[in-house]
């Protein structure tokens, strides 16, 4: 993982509404009027985007899901990229 990404501190956008579901969460971006359904793993990453570093998020995902840090890094990077591209993070 590059140091720049590892040190990034993503935060959830304040204009996004979050509604919990049994199988994840639905995020509604009122600025684009688009809803996003996140699976449980993506929901975990979303919830951890509270200003902690991406490196911390990777370690927490590895611990919670009981997977290697390498596998968690892949999950976090993919999810982070999707959330960022959808403008759900600041």
C-alpha positions in Angstrom: 0.0 0.0 0.0 1.4 3.4 -0.9 2.2 5.6 2.1 -0.1 8.4 0.7 -3.1 6.1 0.7 -2.3 4.5 4.0 -2.1 7.9 5.7 -5.3 9.2 4.0 -8.1 9.9 6.5 -11.4 9.4 4.7 -14.6 10.7 6.2 -18.2 10.0 5.3 -19.9 12.9 3.5 -22.3 14.8 5.7 -24.9 15.1 2.9 -25.3 11.3 2.6 -28.2 9.7 4.4 -27.6 6.2 5.8 -30.4 3.6 6.3 -29.5 0.3 7.9 -30.8 -3.0 6.3 -30.4 -6.6 7.3 -27.9 -7.2 4.6 -25.9 -3.9 4.7 -26.9 -0.3 4.3 -28.4 2.0 1.7 -26.8 5.4 1.3 -28.7 8.2 -0.4 -26.7 11.1 -1.8 -29.2 14.0 -1.9 -26.9 16.1 -4.2 -27.0 13.5 -7.0 -30.3 11.9 -6.0 -28.6 8.4 -6.2 -29.0 5.6 -3.8 -26.2 3.1 -3.1 -26.7 -0.4 -1.5 -23.6 -1.6 0.4 -23.1 -5.2 1.3 -22.0 -5.9 4.9 -18.2 -5.7 4.1 -18.6 -2.4 2.3 -20.8 -1.2 5.2 -18.0 -2.0 7.6 -15.5 0.0 5.6 -18.0 2.9 5.3 -18.6 2.9 9.0 -14.8 3.0 9.6 -14.4 6.1 7.4 -14.6 8.4 10.4 -11.2 10.2 10.1 -9.0 7.3 11.0 -6.3 6.4 8.5 -6.7 3.9 5.7 -4.0 1.8 7.4 -6.1 1.7 10.6 -9.1 0.8 8.6 -7.2 -2.1 6.9 -6.1 -3.5 10.3 -9.6 -3.2 11.7 -11.2 -5.0 8.7 -8.6 -7.7 9.0 -9.4 -8.2 12.7 -13.2 -8.0 12.3 -13.3 -10.3 9.3 -10.5 -12.5 10.6 -8.6 -12.3 7.3 -5.0 -11.4 6.5 -4.0 -7.8 6.2 -3.2 -8.4 2.6 -6.7 -9.6 1.9 -8.1 -6.7 4.0 -6.0 -4.2 2.0 -7.6 -5.4 -1.2 -11.1 -5.1 0.2 -10.5 -1.7 1.7 -8.8 -0.3 -1.5 -11.6 -1.5 -3.7 -14.3 -0.3 -1.4 -12.6 3.0 -0.8 -12.2 3.5 -4.5 -15.9 2.9 -5.1 -17.0 5.1 -2.3 -14.7 7.9 -3.4 -15.7 7.6 -7.1 -19.4 7.9 -6.0 -18.5 11.0 -4.0 -19.7 9.5 -0.7 -16.5 10.4 1.1 -14.8 13.7 1.9 
